[in-house]
Amino acid sequence: MKKTTNMTDAIRALFAEFDDSMIQSCFEGVYGELWCDDESSPATAVIVSGDFLYLAGKPAFADEVMAFAKGKPHAVFVPSCEGWFDILNAACGNKLIKVSRYRMHIPESGFDRRRIEQILDSKDLLGLYGCELYPIGEREYAKCLASDWAYSFVSNFSDYNDFEKHGFGFVIKHLGRIISGTSTYCYYSKGVEVEVSTAPEYRMRGLAKLTAARFVEECIKRGLKPNWDARNMASVKIASRIGFELNEEYAAYEFRQSGLSPALPRNRFDTAAVDTLAEFDDERIAGAVPKLLEWLKNMNYEVAPMISELLVKHFDVTQPHICGILKPEQTDCVWKYNIIQYLLSLSSRLCSEDILSEIIRIADHPTDGEILEKVHLAAEKYLKDHNK
């Protein structure tokens, strides 16, 4: 295949079934590379746009497509037909998996401005002291660029001047640190591709919904169409709360990640991931414990009771991460209650001395927050049941 900027009618026809702003951006010469086998009479064409590879026409040139994805461990292959999977999987040594993604669209009646305003008015309900919503300026641009999880907010722009001219975004800072945001992943003449993310330790707090609402509000002001492509159902829910509607579910391919990360729950309903983790031994589960404990912040999550039972079975590698959660400086007292009531109390084994000392402290000298959430009562019951 050869790289081309000649967007012929024949090439456009190969991508006709794709409804994606990133393809439009490439067609307009803004962002992305187009490769095809023949400009005048193409049978196969590929658009490479950041981590996304759009595969159109006859499945072929698998080795070249894999070369386009080199150095992109989070590459997403979006095919025009099912035949692409087998040849690509063979070319990369069976390292691909099939995943579902979700295209959202704007209702025919447009966004409900009142709903967006209500979301923005609720920012004081986030439950985090010292949170502020900021537009992405030069300082925020630099911080995003240096971040492992927020990098994609600005990575598709050559520098801050390019971002300021063609993109925009909003982030939430907690005590000066960027913890969530929504930004322009790429753009074209009539709209933008939405990029939404939150630092792992701050998820499930409604932060992404707030920044996304502000981003959509700005799109409306600028007369731009926001395009939302959801990786999972959690993203679908955020988009839906702002006013997007689910258009279609479609198939894509990703590289099978090594280690535990693919097996970790992707959303509150992902019980299948917990079933997979149940097959792991202590050594393999140990690195996932901190992230799994975060799911116990809300026992209404469908995965939470299962994770609690899982961690009880891996008590030795779980205990080292619990003491810090029970410390008085940890202000999430519901989380403390859940840890004691639904994890420690389920174990027939005694907890370590450092955890036990914190439970005794909570029972005897609880903080105001611990009293409010009845953590001291859970601590007292634990001590009674374990004869301490």
C-alpha positions, 0 to 999 in steps of 0.5 A: 500500500502507498500513502496518499492525500488524493481523496478520490470518490472511489476511496471515499466510497470504501469508507462510506459505511463508517460514521466517524468524525476521525475519518472525516478529519482525515478526508479534510486533511486535518489529522490522520494518514490514508493508505491504499493499494490503488488510488484510481481503483482501490480495493483496500484502504486504511486510515491511521488516526492516532491509536485508531486504524480504520480498515476498509474494503477487501481484507488484505495487507495484514503485515503492513497494517500491523506495521502501522500499529507498531508502538501502539499497545492500545491500538483499536482496529475498526473493520468494515467486515468480519474478514479482517480479524483472522488475517490480522490476528495471524499476522500478530501471532494471535494477540488480538481480541474482539471487543464491542464499542458504541457509537452515540449520537445527538437526539434529533431535537438536540441537547436538553440545555436545562439538563446540562445546566443542572449537571454543571450546577451540581459541581459542589456535590462531588464530595471532594474538598478543593475541586475546581473546573478549569479550561485547558490553558497552557499550564494544563496542556503541559500537565496533560502532556506529561500524564500517563492517563490524560495524555490523549487530551492534547496528544493529537496537536503539535503544540499548545498554539495548535491546540488553542487554535483548533481544540479546547477542553476542560479539566477538574483539579483537586488541590491543584492536580488534574484528576478528570477531563474532557477534551478535543481528540481531533477535529474537522470543519463541522465538529470534534471527537470527544475524549473523556477520562479520569484518573483511576483513583478518582473514578465513579464520582461523577467527575467525567460527567461534569467535564463532559457537560461543560465540553458539550456546552462549549460545543453548542456555543461554538456551533460544533458537533460533538462526536462520542465513540464509547469504549464501554458501557460506563462511557455510554452511561456518561454520554447518556446522562448528558443527552446523547443516545446510543446509535449502534454497537459495533465490533473492533479489535484490540491487542490482548494486554499482558498481566491483569489489566484486561481482567479488571472490571471495566464497569459496575456490571462487569461480573465476568471480569471478577469470575476471571480473576477468581481463577488467579492465585495470590501472586497474580492477584496481588498487583490488582488489589488496590484497584479492586478495593476501590470497587468497595466504595459502593456496595450497590455496584453489582461487582462489589459483593463478588470482589469482597468475596474474592479478596477474602480468599486472597486475604494475605495479599489484601491486608497490606493495602487496608490499613491506610484506608482505615486511617483517620486522614482517609475521609471516605468513611463509607469505604471504611465501613464497607471494608470492615463490614463486608470484607474483614468481617467475612474472613475467619482469620484475624487481621494484622496488628496494624489493621486491628489497632485502627479498628480499635481506634475507630471503636474507641475514638472515632472521627466525626465522619466515622460516627456519621457513617456508623463506622465505629459500630461496624468496628465494635461489632468486628471486635466483639465477633472476634473476641478482641 
